[in-house]
Amino acid sequence: MVVARRHVESPFEMTPNEWQDLGDMLENARTWLAKFEPDGFTVGWNVGAAGGQHVFHAHIHVICRFAGEPHAERGLRDFVLR
């Protein structure tokens, strides 16, 4: 999970510099998670209560995915609903 340092509830409140920092942090997360040798990633966030957000501080989920795992190729919504 990558979390905004400044408190904002939504990524839509982030500044252009924060978006750039987010890109850098996602690259760092991908590099760190590569040691698990995933076949892919599910990356996403929920925004607002209706969007499934439960922690009202902007954060993005980065989940390693592996071929052959249960629910492979079904995306973040399926992963979260399990």
GIJO-V468358 format. One line per field, one symbol per residue. ss: DSSP state (2 for helix, 1 for strand, 0 for the rest). phi: phi as a letter, one per 30 degrees, with the letter a starting at -180 (. if undefined). psi: psi as a letter, one per 30 degrees, with the letter a starting at -180 (. if undefined). Layout:
ss->???
phi->???
psi->???
This chain:
ss->0110000000222002222222222222222222220001111100002220000000111111100000000022222220
phi->.ccddddbdbddcddeddddddeddddddddddeddhddabcbabcbieddjdccdbeabdbcdbbeideieicideddddd
psi->kkkkekjkfkfffkleeeeeeeeeeeeeeeeeffffhlfalkkllkklefggkfjikklkkjkkkkkflkgkgfaeeeeef.
